[in-house]
Amino acid sequence: MLKTYEPDSLCRPELLSFSGWTISFWAGSINMIASFSILFSRVSHMTGPTSDLSRFLGSDIQMALFMGLILISFVFGAYMAAVMARTFKVTINLMLSTLPVFLSVLLLLTNHPLLAGGGNHLFAILLPLGMGWQNGATSQCKIGRTTHVTGDITDIGLAIAQGDWTKARYFSVKFSGHVIGGMTGLFLMGFNGALALLVSASGIVLTGLAINAFDYQHQLSKQRTADRVPSAEPVFAEMLTAKAE
């Protein structure tokens, strides 16, 4: 079992919904930007690249290898999330997942020589790496999957069938985050693909900082409550002493 440092405040439904919606929102944005402006392939869910891998294996080995690179990068991102979870809490792990995306932004803004020729292969490594890392980080806590919606849509149906409206609402909230995030990404990339990625990655970092801030307030509230409740230990000690006498 992986050890995960999860913020206690995620037990609060409103913060869990905020976290799930916001992180899914930015993942939807990044996927849209990558799919139609930079890489022209999905990077936040692997069903598309897997279908393309099947499509190209018998006809275009170069494209098949390209899709394989996307899949391997996503897997390695999830691996990194698991490794980092041994040391860092979920919010830090989430913010670390943006490093490959920020590196992609830097390469685009500087028009780096590495992008000449086979530059797309760099993005086929960096962007799925970041998305796999994000999904791995949130999958190890109450937030759950945040980079794709197939599981969430399935869970909506299961929750409705079981009459569990709390779960149905939560998964619906995350789904709406993806949809609106995709629309936002489409809007942002109309200005500039690199800046759109920058805004989206920065949004994930800000979300992590916001969760940390809420968690800090939650811990303070718990401490104040604990300070107001008198300890029962002195009472038990007096009872034991009286009984001994």
Beta strands, then each sheet from edge to edge (+ up, - down):
end
